[in-house]
């Protein structure tokens, strides 16, 4: 399967499901952190489990954050955790999920939260 990496911002990109073989290309593309948004129980053994990805990514010099997302149920806490993981990374971040859609939604929600945190609603 070919990776379809979509740049969402200067620091964050998203893609669909990755394989262990993709890790070399991911690292060569400059990514330092991978955020896994796919729950391990989803699709059973049809995808690589987060612990396996974490170990293999560490061998490539990357950090992994496991932040599974349930369809149509992304609480504010997960958007905040996503934003914190991105902020903690010293370089480019790649988030993935089966199709990449939930990862993209988290990027949008975390950006919105950051924007709202910097807005003052006081009357001048």
C-alpha positions as CSV (number, residue, x, y, z in Angstrom):
1,X,0.0,0.0,0.0
2,X,1.3,3.5,-0.9
3,X,1.3,6.1,1.8
4,X,-0.8,9.2,1.0
5,X,0.7,11.8,3.3
6,X,-1.3,15.0,3.5
7,X,0.3,18.1,5.0
8,X,-2.1,19.7,7.4
9,X,0.2,22.4,8.8
10,X,3.8,23.3,9.0
11,X,4.3,20.7,11.7
12,X,1.5,18.1,11.2
13,X,0.7,15.7,8.4
14,X,-1.8,12.8,8.3
15,X,-2.1,9.5,6.5
16,X,-4.1,6.3,6.5
17,X,-3.0,3.0,8.0
18,X,0.8,2.5,8.0
19,X,2.9,-0.7,7.9
20,X,6.2,-1.5,9.5
21,X,7.8,-1.2,6.1
22,X,6.6,2.4,5.8
23,X,8.6,3.5,8.9
24,X,11.9,3.9,6.9
25,X,10.2,6.2,4.4
26,X,8.4,8.1,7.2
27,X,11.6,8.7,9.0
28,X,13.4,9.6,5.8
29,X,10.7,12.2,5.2
30,X,11.7,13.9,8.4
31,X,9.0,12.9,10.8
32,X,10.1,12.6,14.4
33,X,6.8,11.7,16.0
34,X,4.0,9.4,15.0
35,X,0.5,9.8,16.6
36,X,-1.6,6.6,16.3
37,X,-5.3,7.4,16.2
38,X,-6.5,3.9,15.5
39,X,-7.7,1.8,18.4
40,X,-5.9,-1.5,18.6
41,X,-9.1,-3.5,18.8
42,X,-10.4,-2.1,15.6
43,X,-10.0,-4.4,12.6
44,X,-8.4,-7.1,14.8
45,X,-5.2,-8.5,13.3
46,X,-5.7,-6.7,10.0
47,X,-3.4,-3.8,11.1
48,X,-0.2,-3.5,13.1
49,X,-0.8,-3.0,16.8
50,X,0.3,0.2,18.5
51,X,2.9,-1.5,20.7
52,X,4.6,-3.1,17.6
53,X,4.6,0.3,15.8
54,X,6.1,1.9,18.9
55,X,9.0,-0.5,19.2
56,X,9.8,-0.4,15.5
57,X,9.5,3.4,15.3
58,X,11.9,3.7,18.3
59,X,14.4,1.7,16.2
60,X,14.1,4.4,13.6
61,X,14.6,7.2,16.1
62,X,11.0,8.3,16.3
63,X,8.6,8.8,19.2
64,X,5.1,7.3,19.2
65,X,2.0,8.7,20.9
66,X,-0.9,6.3,21.1
67,X,-4.1,8.4,21.1
68,X,-6.9,6.1,19.8
69,X,-10.1,7.8,18.5
70,X,-13.5,6.3,18.3
71,X,-15.6,7.3,15.2
72,X,-17.9,10.3,15.7
73,X,-16.8,10.6,19.3
74,X,-13.8,12.9,19.7
75,X,-14.0,14.6,23.1
76,X,-12.3,17.9,23.8
77,X,-9.8,16.1,26.0
78,X,-8.5,14.1,23.0
79,X,-8.1,17.3,20.9
80,X,-6.2,18.8,23.7
81,X,-4.0,15.7,24.1
82,X,-3.3,15.8,20.4
83,X,-2.3,19.4,20.5
84,X,0.0,18.7,23.5
85,X,1.6,15.8,21.7
86,X,2.3,18.0,18.6
87,X,3.7,20.8,20.8
88,X,5.9,18.3,22.7
89,X,7.5,17.0,19.4
90,X,10.8,18.5,18.5
91,X,10.0,18.1,14.8
92,X,7.4,17.1,12.2
93,X,4.5,14.9,13.3
94,X,2.6,12.2,11.3
95,X,-0.8,11.2,12.6
96,X,-2.5,8.1,11.2
97,X,-5.8,6.3,11.4
98,X,-7.4,3.8,9.0
99,X,-8.2,6.4,6.3
100,X,-6.6,9.4,7.9
101,X,-9.9,11.2,8.4
102,X,-10.0,11.1,12.2
103,X,-6.4,12.2,12.3
104,X,-7.3,15.2,10.1
105,X,-10.3,16.0,12.4
106,X,-8.0,16.0,15.4
107,X,-5.6,18.4,13.7
108,X,-8.6,20.7,13.0
109,X,-10.0,20.5,16.5
110,X,-6.6,21.0,18.2
111,X,-5.9,24.0,16.0
112,X,-9.4,25.4,16.8
113,X,-8.7,24.9,20.5
114,X,-5.3,26.6,20.3
115,X,-6.9,29.6,18.4
116,X,-9.7,29.9,21.0
117,X,-7.2,29.8,23.9
118,X,-5.6,32.9,22.4
119,X,-8.8,34.8,21.9
120,X,-9.9,37.4,24.4
121,X,-13.6,37.9,24.7
122,X,-13.3,40.9,27.0
123,X,-14.9,44.2,26.0
124,X,-12.2,46.9,25.6
